[in-house]
Amino acid sequence: MSTSTPPITPGIDHRCSSSRLAVLLFGVLALITCLLPLPLARAAEPGRPNVVIIITDDQGYGDLSCHGNTMLKTPHLDKLHSQSVRLTNFHSDPTCAPTRAALLTGRYSLRTGIWHTIAGRSLMRPDEVTLAEHLREQGYNTGIFGKWHLGDNYPCRPQDQGFEHTLIHGGGGVGQIPDHWRNDYFDDTYLLQGKPTPFKGYCTDIWFDEAIKYIEGKKDRPFLAYIPTNAPHDPFLVDDKYSRPFVEQGVEERVAKFYGMITNIDENVGKLMAKLDELKISDNTIVIFMTDNGTSAGVLRPNAPGPWKGFSAGMRAAKGSVYDGGHRVPFFIRWPGKIGQPRDVTPLTAHIDVLPTLCELIGIAPPKDVALDGVSLVPLLTGAKVQWPARTICVDSQRVENPIKWKDCAVMTDRWRLINGRELYDMAADPGQLRNVAADHAEVVEQLRAEYEKWWASVSTRFDEMVPIVIGSPRENPSMLTCHDWHPEARSGIAYQGGLFPGTFRGNGFWAVEVAQKGRYEITLWRWPEAEGKPLGATAARIKIGEVEATAKPADGARSVTMEVDLEKGPTRLQTWLTDEKGTHGAWYVQVRRK
């Protein structure tokens, strides 16, 4: 977690005295520190490697030509594959936000407060230490370009969690509710250093182009460039020149666009790798390519229309599933001359291993006083002659308000997969997970169930906590809250802006918030973003924050309604109600400003 900003020493009498001079100097230093986006870090030791992590969204193991896909051509990723150590039994979570939390912390996602992609459960606990925070403390420059999806408000934003340079979209995808209104992958407005900034071009091109500019400016100092693309996540939007060749080969349009988005990613990976060569920093740059979960559109479907049925690399199921097709993903790592020769590495590995592995490769200790779930994979990468220990790894897919024991879970060893505590698959004999052999191996089922019980007891200690959005902080004032982060009533959560049209969404829920400072607060309710210009359409409005309530009658044709309340410092809940001729629902957008 980033350290807090020290106070500025007020009004110092400058009549000479050594003590007053010392206080003045302290005040100046405090002011400088206050203005920095992150705490000052010591200079990195000479020769430490740069780190580039590329993680794509919803691209599965079979969505690469180097993995056997005969329709999709990925020449640049294939080249990277040929130059890398490949972890062929590498696992993520079955959905995106949990994977990102585990990747950046080295800890199971359930520990970090994340087990959903919306509904207030995709906000990572601010006391987690991220890879960016840790490398920043070691003198690294740190930049993110693309999809964050671990919280859109303070203290969960990337700039709060170790990234000095940030270029991101909102929410979990371009066009989701926290994203800039009407973004559609082309010529969009993204958050550059926290400020809405218009860009020209296609989203993936922008992420890579801006990452390359960043690298060019940091090539003389070690950097972390984290490039988490939103593509090829739906909606499947890409220039026709990328999707048309697949349509012409009989691929159904949805999959053709999905493949077109991957083709564009591949092109950008080639551009990035060429730039590293041009800058003569390839040999001192660790490059990782991975994806966040199984495929969303490329899965094998025998009944699909047309001649192309998809390709799943022999795995069962797809994104969201706890069968291997939902969470076994590509992982390539390249560091020329410093890790072993390009080859496949088969032992069981996972997203939680990336942080400790990078720490050892760089030559730094892991974050102090942090209990990591992952282990360093350096012995596997370098081919060291050591006895690699047997291990058990668990993943699950909760996507509910409160995690449920045994819900959608996989307990994994090198040989076995226990699914939902009941089904057992021998991966050596049955990699497609077609034959449940639980009845034949009761002792293995019992052993893996015991492993799950230990894991659940370990990760479940904070399930009763919510990760609050902090309001009234000088680091974000005002704060814009959206219904994306509601803890919803029933199943009224919603992700995309398109789900708000044609205005019939009637859900409601509350935000978990923490009031940073006691004082007077101005709370403004919108049904539509201010830029849309549509009227609120409500005859009455109500807010409740803890025990404080207020009501108002919106003016006819008004786009918003504002109420003022006095709030005490501390954690609480905020909920809103708008009443119209059809009933009552929550305000989709709420701005909170401490006066």
N, C-alpha and C positions, 0 to 999 in steps of 0.2 A: 504494500500500500504506500502511496506517495506520502511523504511527510507533510505536515501542515505548515502553512505559511506563518513565519514569526511576526509578531506585532511590530509596527513602526513606532519608534520612540517619538513622542510628540514634543513640540515647542521647547527647544533647548536654548537656554541663555548662553550666547557665545562669548561672554566675557571670560578672558583667559583663565583656565585652570586645567591641569593635566587630566583630572577626573572628568571634567565637562567635555574635553576634547575626545577622550575615550568613548564617552557616551555618544557623542556626535558621530564618531566613526562607526560605532555599532549601529546607530540609526541608519546611516547611509548603506551599510552592508545589508541591513534588514530590508531596506527599500528595494535594493537591487534583487535580493532573493525573492521578494514578493512579486516582482515583475517577471521573474523567470517562470516558464511553464512547468518546470520540474526542478527539484533541488539540484544544486551544483554537484557534479560528479568528478571524481578524480580522473586524470588522463589514463587512457588505456595503455597497457604495456606494448612496446613496439613489437610488430610482427604478429599480433593476434589476428586470427582470421575474421573476415567478414562473414555474415550469415544472410542468406536469402532463403526464405520459406515461401513457396508457392502452394496454396491449397485451394482447389477448385470445389465447386458446390454442386453436389448431386451427380458427379461423374463417377461411375462405378469401375470396378476392376476390369470388366470386359469392354470398357469404352476407350480402348487404346489398341492400335494395330499391333504394337509389340506384344500384346497379350492375346493375340489371335483373332481380333475383329477384322474380318475380310472386307467389310464395307467402309468402315471409317479409316481414313489415312491420317496418321499423326507423326510425320517424319521427324519433327524437331524433338518431340517427346521420346520417340523411338531412339534418337541419337543420344539423348540424355540417359535413357535406360541403358544403352550399350556402354556408357561411360561410368555408370554408377554401381554401387552396391545396392541390390534390390532386396528388400524385406518382403518375402512372398507370403508370409503368414502374419501380416500386420493388420491390426484392428482399430477401429474408431468406435464411437457411439453410433447408433442407427440414425440419428438426426443431427442437425448442424450446430446449434448453439452448445449443446453438451460437449461435442467433440472439440470445439474451439476453447472451451473452458479447460478441458483436460490437457489439451495440447500446450496451452500457454502457462499452465501451473504445475504440470507433472503430477496432478492429483485427480482422483475420480471426480467426474462432474457433479455427482450428487453431493460431494463434500462442499463444493463451491457455491451451492445454492441454485444450481441450474439443472432442471430436468424437463424443461419444455422449451418451445421456441417463441411463445407469446404468454399472455395472461399473468404477467408479473413474475414468472418463473424462468425468465431468460436474462435476469440481472445477476451478474456475478458479485459475490460478496467482496466489498472493498478491502477486506483484510487479507485477501489472497495476494500472494506475491507472484507477479507474472514474469515471464521470460524477459519482456521489455524492461520492466523495473530492475530486474537483477542485472541485465547487461548494461543498462544505463548507469547503474551504480559502479560498474567496472570501467566506465569511460566510453562506452559505445554510444554512437548516434543510433537513434531508433525511429523508424518510420513505418507507418501502416498505410496501405493503399487498397481500398475496397470495402469488404464486408467485415464489420466488427461483431455485431449481434450479441453483445454482452451487456447492453444497457445504453440508453440514449441520453440519460441525465446524470448530473453529478450525484454521487461520486463514482459512477460506473463507466464513464466514457473512456476511450483509449487515452486521452490526454491526462486522465486521472490515474491511469494504470500503467504508466511508464513510457508512453510514446511521445517523443518530443515533436515529431512531425506527423500530422494526421490528415488524411484525405479519405473520407468515408461517405457512404450513403447511410440513411437511417434504417432502423429496424433490421429485419432479417433478409431484406431483398429490395432492390430498386422497385419503387412503386408501392411498397408497404406503407402503412399508415404513418409511422414516424418519419418517413422519407419526405423529401421536398415534394410538395403537391404537384401532381401531374408529371412527375418523372416517368420516362418510358424507355430507358436504355440509350436513347439518342439525344445529344445536345441537352443534357440535364444539368441540374444544379446540385452540387454536392457540398459537403461540409469540409472546407479547407481550413485547418487550424481552428475548427469550431465555428467558422463563419460561412453562411451560404454563399457559394461562388459558382457562377455559370461556367460550363465547359462545353466545347464543341467536339463532337465525335461520339463514337460508340463506347459504352461503359468500360468494357474490357481493355480496349485500346488506351483509354484514359488512365486506368490503373497502372498499366505497364509503362506508358510514356512518362507519367509522373514519377514512377519508381526509378526509371532510368535517369531522369533529371536529378533526382535526389542522390542517386549513386554517383553520378558525375560530380556533384558538389561535395561528396564525402569520401572520394576515392583515396584520399591521403590519410584518412582516419578510419578505424574499424566501425562498421555499421551493421545493424540489423535491418533488413528490408523485408517486411512481412507483406505479402501480396495475396490476400484472400479474395478471390474473385467471387462475384455473385453468379456468374455463368458457370455451368449451363442450367442453373435452377430455372424453373418456370417463373413467369410466363416466357415462352420460347420465342424470343425476339432477336432477330439477327438480319443483316443485309442479305438479300436474296442471292447474291453471288456466292455465299457460303452454303446455303441450303439447297439451291437449285440443282447442283450436280447429284445430290442424293434423290431428290424428287424424280429426276430424269432416269434414275436406275430403279424406280419403282418403290422407293421407301415412302411410307405414309408421311404426310406433311409434318405432323407433330414430331416424329422421330427425326425427320430430315432437318428440321430447325434445331433440334437438340444436338445433332451431329454437326450442324453448321456452326453452332456456338463453340463446340469443342475444336473444330478446325481453326476458328479464329484464335482461341486460346493457344493452340499449338503454334500458330504463326507468331504470336506475341512471345512465347517462350523462346523461339528461335531468335527473335530480335533482341531479347534480353541477354541470351547467352553470347550472341555476337558482340554486344556492347561490353560484356565482361572481358572478352578477348581483346577488343579494341583498346580498352583501358589498361590492359596488361595486369589485371587483378584476378584472372580466373584461377590461377594456382593458389591464391590465398583467399579463396571464397568457398565456403561450404554452401552448396545448393541442395535444397530439399524440395522434392515435388511429392505431393500427396493429395488425397481428396478427403472430404469430410464424412462421407457415408456411402452406402451403395447407390447404384444407379436409380434415377427416377423414371427415365424414358427408354433406356437402351436394353431393358431386360428381355430375355427370350420369351416370346409369346407365340406358341405354336399356331394359334388361331388369328394372328394378326393379319390384316388385309395386305395383299401384295406379296411379292416374292421374298421380301426380307422380313424375317421373323424376330430379329434382334439377336443379341449375343450376351450371355451371362458368364462366360468363362467356366461353365460347368457348375456354377453355384446356384443354390436354391434361393428364390425370393429377391427382394430389392429394398430400396430405401425404407427405413422404418421397421424392418423386420429384424428379429433376433436370430434368424438363420444367417449363415455366412454371407449370403448375397446382400444383406442389409448393412454389414459392418466390416467385412474384409475388404481392404482398399489398397490401391497402389502406394508404395513408398520407395522412392529413389533418393539416395544421398550420394553426392559427388564432391570429393575434395582431392584433386589430382595429386598423387604421390604421397598423400598423408594417411589415407586409409587403404584398405586392401584392394586388390585388383577387382575390376567389375565382375560381379557374380551374383547368384541367388543365395540368399540366407534364409533358411527354412524354419528355425525355431520360432515359437509364439512370441510376438511383440505387439506393442500397442502405442497409442497416442500419448499415454502417460510417461513413456520412456524418452520422449524427445528432449525435454528440458534437461534431465540429468545427463543424457548423452552429449548434448551440446556443451554443457558445463565442462565435462571431462575433455572433450575435443579441444575446447578453447584454452583449457588449463586453469580453470577457476573452480572454487568450491561451490556446491549448490547453495541456494538461499539458506541463510542461517536460521535455525530454530523452526524449520518447516519440515513437517513429516511428509515426505514424498511417497507416492504410491508406485511410481515408475522406477526403473533401474537403468543404469548406463549400459548401452549396447556396444560400447567401444570394443570389448573383446570379440564380439561377433563381427563387427565391421572390419577390424584389423586382421582377423583370422588368427588371433592369439591361441596358442595351444593350451586352453583351459577347459575344465569340465563345466559346461554351461548348466546351471541348476534347473531342475524341473520347476515350473511355476504354474499358478492358476490365475487367470484374469477373468473378471466379470464385466459385462456390459448389460445395460437394460434400456428400455424405452418407456418412460413413464407418461409424459404428456398429460398430466392431471394436476390438480391443485396441490394435493398431498400424496407423496409416493406410497405405493401399495406393495407390500412384500410379495415376492414371487411374480409380480406383474411383468410380462414380456421381458424375460431375462435369459442370458446365456452365460453359463459357467464353462470356461474353456481351459483345456490343457493342450499340449502338442497333439495328443491323439484323440481326445474326447470333446464332445459338446453336449452339455446338459441343457435342454431347452425347457424353460418354464417349470423347472423342477421335476419334470415327468418324462420327457422324451430324451433318449440317449442315442448319440450317433458316433460311430467309429469313423473318424475322418480319414484314417489310413486306408480302410477298406471301402468307404462310402463317402467320398468328398462332396457328393451332391446331396447328402443328407436325405436319402430316400427311404432308409430302413431304420425304424426305431428299434433298438436292441436293448431297451431298458429291462425287459423281462429276462434277458439272458445274462445281464451283468448287474444284478441287484447291489452287489458290493461297491461297484463304481458309482452307481446312482447315490448310494448312501454317503460315500466319501465326498462327492461333489456337492451334495446338498449340505453337508457339514461345512464345506468351504464357503458356500454361499451364506450360510448362517453367520459365520465369522465376518465375512465382508459386510453384510447388512448391518450387523451390530456396530461395525466400525464407521460406516458412512452415514448412519441415520441419526447421529447425536444432535443435529441441529435442524431436523426437519420441521420443528415447530416454529422456526424463525422465518420471517419474511425479510427480503432485502429491500430496505426503504430508499425511495428517492428523497434526497435532501433538498428542502425548499428554504429560501431565505439566506442561502450562503452567498458570500461575495464571489465565489467561484462560478456561480450560475444564478443570476438574478436579472430578469425573471426566468422561471422554469416553465417550459411548455410540456404538459403531460398529455398523453394520448390514450385512447381506449385500447391500444395495443398492449399496454401494461396494466390494464385492469386486472384485479383478481375478480373474475367474473361471477355473476350470478348464473347458476346452472352452467350451460355450455354456450355462453354468449360471447366468447372471445372471438376476435376477428383480426386478420393480418393485413389484407390488401386493401388499398384505397377503393378498388373496384367493388369490394364487398359493401361499401357504403352507398353505392348507387342502386336504385334510383331514390335513395333516402328512406328506405323501408326498414333498415336495421333498427331493432328496438331493444338492444341489449343494455345491460348496466353492470356495474361493479364498482369496487373501491380501489384506490391507490394506497399502498403502504408508503407513508411519507415520514420524514423526520424534520421537524421545525428546527432550523439551525439557531435562530435567535428569537427571543421574545420580541413582539412588536406588532405593528399594524400591517395587515396584509391585504392586498387588492387581488381579487380572484375574478377572472373573466372567463365566461363560458361561451363556446362556439359549438354549433352543430357542424358547420363546415369551416375549413381554414379561412382565415381572413382574406387571403388572395382569391378565393373562389367568388366572393362577393354575393353569395346567396343569403337570404334572410334566415334568421334563427328559426322562425316558424313556431315559436312557443308562446303560450299565454301566461305561463308562470315558470319561475326558476327557483331552485332551492339548493343549498349546499350544506354539508355537515362535515366538520373536522373535529374529531373527538366528540366533545360535548358542546361544541360551538356550532350554532346553526344560524343561517340567514336566508331570507327569501326576497324575491324581487319580481316585479312585473315588467317584462321586456316591452319596450316601445314598439308600436306597429312598424313592421318592416325592418326592425333592427337586426343587424348581423350578429350581435353579441349582447351579453348583459354582464354587468360588473357589480360585485358586492364587496364590501370591506368588513374585515373582522379582526379582532385582537386575538393573537395566538400566544400560547405559552411554549417555551422551548421543550423539545422532546419528541419521541416517536408517537405516531397516531395514524388514523385513517382518514382519507378524504373521499367523499362521494358526492355526486351531483345528480339532480333530477331536472329534466325539462318536460313540461306538460303541454301537449297539443290536443287537437280534436280526436286523435287516435289513442290517447293515453299518455303514459310517462316512460321516458327512457333517459339514459345518461348523456351528458355532454361528451361528444367525441374528442374535443380538444379543450383543454383548460390551462390557462396561463396563471401562474401564481407569482406575485411580485411583492417583495417586502419593501414598504415605503420608507 
